[in-house]
Amino acid sequence: MKKTLVLGASTNPARYSYLVANKLFRKGYPIVNVGRKIGEVAGVAIESPDYIYTDIDTITVYIGANNQPAYYDYILATNPKRVIFNPGAENEELEKMLQDKNIETINACTLVMLNTGQY
């Protein structure tokens, strides 16, 4: 299964990152939640971006482009196979950096991908 890091994880049930973390968990995907606030989603703690995971298949991004530069080094060090930029998180600068490292980038909605079997 594709281990997925939810970047911008939130404990707010109205946030898409919350919905996706729960959907991934229900479908059996191992998840890592990374965000600014302490808490947990889908029974998994929300961590700060301190520990570099080396076994991440996908990072799904729920942070706006203007707040992403603080996470560039973390994302690149994680070296995922792909990064999904959800609506509102699109970022050409980061996409280019990832593509230069042969990391696939997708501008799509993770929730839709999960619901339609495209994940």
Secondary structure, 3 states (H helix, E strand, C coil): CCCEEEECCCCCCCCHHHHHHHHHHHCCCCEEEECCCCCEECCEEEECCCCCCCCCCEEEECCCHHHCHHHHHHHHHHCCCEEEECCCCCCHHHHHHHHHCCCEEEECCHHHHHHCCCC
